[in-house]
Amino acid sequence: MTRAPDSLADRLWEAVTSGDEAAAADTAIAALDGGLDIEDLLLDVIAPLQGRIGSEWAANRFSVAREHLATAVNERVISALAHHPAVRERQQARRRPGRVAVACIDGEWHALPARLVTEVLRLRGWHVDYLGAQVPTQHLVSYLHGTGPAVIALSSSIATRLPAAHAAIAACRATGTPVMVGGAAFGPGGRYAARLGADAWAADARAAADRLAEGPPPAPPAVHRQVIDDLPHLADMEYAHVSRTAPDLVRHVLDGLASRFPDMAAYSEQQLHHTAEDVAHIVDFLGAALYVDDPDLFSGFMAWAAGLLAARGVPARSLLPALELLSERLEGRPRAIAMLDRAHTEIRNARNGHGTRPG
């Protein structure tokens, strides 16, 4: 692998984050013309740059609008590189039989990881149909019936989409199409991929291309499995209850926070709106953790949320009464209570200086 010079990353960062699409494309194309391997450019320069954009937003140094602008420029740079004559020539020289589909699951708008997978697979010679973000499962199934790809690669970045991902995996496999998944939603090491019935998991675009170089996974039997077959813990109905009553849970927490977190009395309308969004995310992540039966998913999200709030001048202690109020409302739901209690303890210990450094 050819290492990209730091100056290239710096120049591209400056152009992308200032919204200068022409300069960003010119910088990337000049690097390609200068001998940098296209796959390395995509995965060792552009992909980390996108991760840095997300980190800047999380640290409250980028607004949502600036993050979206930078992401849009990054996507246009990838498009410019994809149409470069040298890239087209390489794709044709490596052309192989076989069709792959790449899509984001329903509700998933973070499409850049899927786009990177698409471009790397094309570089490796695959005919790839890139379906983009937010593909409704029923339309995905219709596409599979109509085109019959050798494999479909599904991408998801946010763990709250895991129930939708599970439904999409089951529906795609029911057509006889093997499913490979990737993205942060599937957990460290892809721990949820097999649990949700996927035939393969890849950590990134290179890993996906390397896995498919061995040949697509075998076609699964064209039968529809029930959710309970993969996730028997769902029989306790805790996920169903949290999912069904989510609006009521959010209202209960917001009503109770006014008395348990006095700082809210001075909140502006915008701050109150953001608080409601934060509580809704907490409920959604609790539901996702219940769905895959993994307390680490919820605790990890809460630790991330605490850091996010701290970057915005909101103390992590504001999360504690929200967790307490949810526990009150979910009395008699032991898995949910255990997850809430664990997150509460970890946040409280971190505040008191007894937390552990993430590995």
Number of C-alpha atoms within 10 A of each C-alpha: 8 12 11 15 11 10 9 16 18 13 14 25 21 15 20 28 21 15 19 15 21 14 17 24 22 16 18 25 19 13 17 19 13 9 9 18 16 23 21 18 22 21 18 16 21 22 19 13 22 20 10 13 21 18 14 15 18 19 15 16 14 17 13 13 10 17 18 17 18 26 22 15 21 26 19 17 24 20 14 16 21 18 11 13 10 14 19 14 13 15 21 15 12 12 15 13 8 14 16 21 24 23 26 32 30 22 16 22 16 19 20 20 20 25 23 21 26 27 24 23 24 24 23 22 21 24 19 19 16 17 17 20 21 16 18 16 20 12 11 21 17 13 15 19 14 9 12 16 18 21 26 25 25 24 30 29 21 18 25 21 19 23 16 18 28 21 18 25 26 24 20 28 25 18 19 20 27 23 27 25 30 28 24 16 22 26 17 11 12 18 14 21 25 15 13 22 22 23 20 19 23 21 16 19 24 18 14 21 21 14 16 20 13 8 12 19 16 13 16 15 12 14 12 13 14 10 16 10 11 16 15 11 16 17 11 12 13 20 23 15 13 22 18 12 12 17 12 12 20 22 14 16 22 18 12 15 22 12 12 15 15 11 12 15 11 9 12 10 9 9 12 15 11 12 17 16 13 17 21 19 17 21 25 20 22 26 26 25 24 24 22 22 21 16 19 14 20 26 23 15 18 24 16 13 18 19 17 18 19 15 15 12 10 14 14 19 17 18 23 19 17 24 23 19 20 21 19 12 15 18 10 11 16 13 19 23 19 13 22 24 16 16 23 21 14 18 21 17 13 17 13 9 9 11 13 9 6 6 3
